[in-house]
């Protein structure tokens, strides 16, 4: 087993596009997508469900709609077969930080391309695919096919755990984690965790300085997201 590596000497065809593109086969194993230029994201009829970690938004799984995109690349993995279901992850830079995008249940169809005769001015041909997705269910009754994780918000240890799954380690193959697994991984890294017991009760777990009693009955919780429904009713969650 080996950790994924991009642009090895014998595979170094072009250095262009997004960083750390990974193609995941139908059995969810990952291979590097060298030569990936761009992923132009489109959201059709989607609704973003903002998720937070300790009060800061870390990503948006999409629901009630279909994620689609246009992929441009100079080349593609041998495992890539048009019309087959696959997963995809790629990284976009944001200053000193970056976002990891993960796409599920994707299917690609090639655009028509014009071939030109070879001469001294001929440029490398760019492959273009139209990508559509089928949403997968996520906790809370929502469904989505795309999520991004922001390195400026997610804790370093949670980000490392995610990258070890996506890119592999010397001991484990790179694989595509389920959408629920990604959300759970980030939730487990939060300082304060809110658990709905499903019977009308809930509990909060965290360090004493963030979850504490202010009297016999009243209590206070810091570092969570609370959204008021009315003057006396609210929803509370750790993300």
For each residue, the residues with C-beta under 8 A, 3 or more apart:
1: 168 169 170 171 172 173
2: 5 168 170
3: 167 168 169 170 174
4: 22 30 31 32 167 168 174
5: 2 8 32
6: 19 20 21 32 34
7: 11 12 15 32 34
8: 5 11 12
9: 12
10:
11: 7 8 32 34
12: 7 8 9 15 34
13: 34 35 74 75
14: 34 35 74 75 124
15: 7 12
16: 35 37 74
17: 21 35 36 37 38 72 73 74
18: 21 36 37 38 39 90 91 92
19: 6 90 91 92 93 98
20: 6 89 90 91 100 167
21: 6 17 18 32 33 34 36 88 89 90 91
22: 4 30 31 32 33 88 89 90 166 167 174
23: 30 31 32 33 76 77 79 80 86 87 88
24: 28 29 30 31 86 87 88 89 175 176
25: 28 29 30 31 79 86
26: 84 85 86
27:
28: 24 25 87 175 176
29: 24 25 173 174 175 176
30: 4 22 23 24 25 87 89 166 167 168 173 174 175 176
31: 4 22 23 24 25 77 78 79 174
32: 4 5 6 7 11 21 22 23 77
33: 21 22 23 36 73 76 77 88 90
34: 6 7 11 12 13 14 21 75 77
35: 13 14 16 17 73 74 75 76
36: 17 18 21 33 39 71 72 73 90
37: 16 17 18 72 73 74 126
38: 17 18 70 71 72
39: 18 36 69 70 71 88 90 101
40: 69 70 71 72
41: 67 69 146
42: 67 68 69 70
43: 46 62 65 67 68
44: 65 66 67 68
45: 64 65 66
46: 43 62 63 64 65 66 67 144
47: 62 63 64 65
48: 60 61 62 63
49: 60 61 62 63 140 142 144
50: 57 60
51: 57 58 59 60 61 183 186 239
52: 55 56 57 58 225 237 238 239
53: 56 58 153 154 155 186 187 189 190 238 239
54: 190 191 192 223 224 238
55: 52 223 224 225
56: 52 53 153
57: 50 51 52 60 150 153
58: 51 52 53 149 150 153 154 186 239
59: 51 147 148 149 150 186
60: 48 49 50 51 57 147 148
61: 48 49 51 138 142 144 146 147 179 183
62: 43 46 47 48 49 65 67 135 144 145 146 147
63: 46 47 48 49 135 138 142 143 144
64: 45 46 47 142 143
65: 43 44 45 46 47 62 135
66: 44 45 46 132 133 134 135 145
67: 41 42 43 44 46 62 103 133 135 144 145 146
68: 42 43 44 130 131 132 133
69: 39 40 41 42 103 131
70: 38 39 40 42 128 129 130 131
71: 36 38 39 40 108 128 129 131
72: 17 36 37 38 40 126 127 128
73: 17 33 35 36 37 76 126 127 129
74: 13 14 16 17 35 37 124 125 126 127
75: 13 14 34 35 127
76: 23 33 35 73 80 127
77: 23 31 32 33 34 80
78: 31
79: 23 25 31
80: 23 76 77 86 108
81: 84
82: 108 109 110 129
83: 107 108 109
84: 26 81 107
85: 26 105 106 107
86: 23 24 25 26 80 106 107 108
87: 23 24 28 30 102 103 104 105 106 176
88: 21 22 23 24 33 39 101 102 103 106 131
89: 20 21 22 24 30 100 101 102 103 166 176
90: 18 19 20 21 22 33 36 39 100 101
91: 18 19 20 21 98 99 100 101
92: 18 19 98 99 101
93: 19 97 98
94: 97 98 99 150 152
95:
96:
97: 93 94 150 151 152
98: 19 91 92 93 94 151
99: 91 92 94 148 149 150 151
100: 20 89 90 91 148 149 151 159 162 163 166
101: 39 88 89 90 91 92 146 147 148
102: 87 88 89 146 147 148 149 166 176 177 179 182
103: 67 69 87 88 89 106 131 133 145 146
104: 87 133 136 144 145 146 176 179
105: 85 87 133 134 135 136 145
106: 85 86 87 88 103 131 132 133 145
107: 83 84 85 86 131 132 133 134
108: 71 80 82 83 86 129 130 131
109: 82 83 129 130 131 132
110: 82 113 127 128 129 130
111: 128 129 130
112:
113: 110 125 127 128
114:
115: 125
116: 122
117: 122
118: 122
119: 122
120:
121:
122: 116 117 118 119
123:
124: 14 74
125: 74 113 115
126: 37 72 73 74
127: 72 73 74 75 76 110 113
128: 70 71 72 110 111 113
129: 70 71 73 82 108 109 110 111
130: 68 70 108 109 110 111
131: 68 69 70 71 88 103 106 107 108 109
132: 66 68 106 107 109
133: 66 67 68 103 104 105 106 107 145 146
134: 66 105 107 145
135: 62 63 65 66 67 105 143 144 145
136: 104 105 143 144 145 178 179
137: 141 142 143 180
138: 61 63 142 143 144 179 180 183
139: 142 180 183
140: 49
141: 137
142: 49 61 63 64 137 138 139
143: 63 64 135 136 137 138
144: 46 49 61 62 63 67 104 135 136 138 147 179
145: 62 66 67 103 104 105 106 133 134 135 136
146: 41 61 62 67 101 102 103 104 133
147: 59 60 61 62 101 102 144 179 182 183
148: 59 60 99 100 101 102
149: 58 59 99 100 102 154 159 162 182 186
150: 57 58 59 94 97 99 153 154
151: 97 98 99 100 154 159
152: 94 97
153: 53 56 57 58 150
154: 53 58 149 150 151 158 159 162 186 189
155: 53 158 159 189
156: 159 160
157: 160 161 189
158: 154 155 161 162 185 186 188 189
159: 100 149 151 154 155 156 162 163
160: 156 157 163 164
161: 157 158 164 165 185
162: 100 149 154 158 159 165 166 177 182 185 186
163: 100 159 160 166 167
164: 160 161 167 168 169 172
165: 161 162 172 174 175 177 181
166: 22 30 89 100 102 162 163 174 175 176 177
167: 3 4 20 22 30 163 164 174
168: 1 2 3 4 30 164 172 173 174 175
169: 1 3 164 172
170: 1 2 3
171: 1
172: 1 164 165 168 169 175
173: 1 29 30 168
174: 3 4 22 29 30 31 165 166 167 168
175: 24 28 29 30 165 166 168 172
176: 24 28 29 30 87 89 102 104 166
177: 102 162 165 166 181 182 185
178: 136 181 182
179: 61 102 104 136 138 144 147 182 183
180: 137 138 139 183 184
181: 165 177 178 184 185
182: 102 147 149 162 177 178 179 185 186
183: 51 61 138 139 147 179 180 186 187 239
184: 180 181 187 188
185: 158 161 162 177 181 182 188 189
186: 51 53 58 59 149 154 158 162 182 183 189 190 239
187: 53 183 184 190 193 238 239
188: 158 184 185 193
189: 53 154 155 157 158 185 186
190: 53 54 186 187 193 223 238 239
191: 54 206 207 210 223
192: 54 204 205 206 210 211 221 222 223 224 238
193: 187 188 190 204 205 206 238
194: 202 203 204 224 236 237 238
195: 202 203 204 205
196: 202
197: 200 201 202 203
198:
199:
200: 197
201: 197
202: 194 195 196 197 236
203: 194 195 197
204: 192 193 194 195 211 221 224
205: 192 193 195 211
206: 191 192 193 210 211 221 223
207: 191 210 211
208: 211 212
209: 212 222
210: 191 192 206 207 221 222 223
211: 192 204 205 206 207 208 219 220 221 222
212: 208 209 219 220
213: 216 218 219 220
214: 218 219 220
215: 218
216: 213
217:
218: 213 214 215
219: 211 212 213 214
220: 211 212 213 214
221: 192 204 206 210 211 224 236
222: 192 209 210 211
223: 54 55 190 191 192 206 210
224: 54 55 192 194 204 221 236 237 238
225: 52 55 236 237 238 239
226: 234 235 236
227: 234 235 236
228: 231 233 234
229: 233 234 235
230: 233
231: 228
232:
233: 228 229 230
234: 226 227 228 229
235: 226 227 229
236: 194 202 221 224 225 226 227
237: 52 194 224 225
238: 52 53 54 187 190 192 193 194 224 225
239: 51 52 53 58 183 186 187 190 225
